[in-house]
């Protein structure tokens, strides 16, 4: 019957130390295989451990030793820098590949949203506001002046596009039927 063993790691700028909890390692006929990008540990009665390393190691300067409760593997880093993780996982590689596959064409998405917005017809108050915006945007300078002056002078109760009429005299306040206009003091 084979069992799994626990292992942990820590690092410095120049080395990574992997500690494998394995009682009586010498009696279990353990072996460690070091390669530039991989470490393997085999022992009687346990499932083999294979670690695909985050970065390359210097095999000649790396070592391992057994104690009564563990096997300590000291890996000399080929390039002196901090590793993000001990092991380069396939999940990381597949996530990167997936991100490349799922890149979005933002120009296309923007055009689709603009097309959808153009197709959606506004309702109620929003439709009226859109109508006034369109009239103002498409108007000449005299029409724009008439709209601004009439709306401002009437306190928002009149909106005229006729500059000849609005430009000649002040615009009176004309509240809706049944309403009374009061100035705030």
Secondary structure, 3 states (H helix, E strand, C coil): CCECCCEEEEECCCEEEEEEECCCHHHHCCEEEEECCEEEEECCCECCEEEEECCCEEEEEEEEEECCCEEEEEEEECCCCCCCCCECCHHHHHHHHHHHHCCCCHHHHHHHHHHHHHHCCCCHHHHHHHHHHHHHHHCCHHHHHHHHHHHHHCCCCCCCCCHHHHHHCCCCCCCCCCCCCCCCC
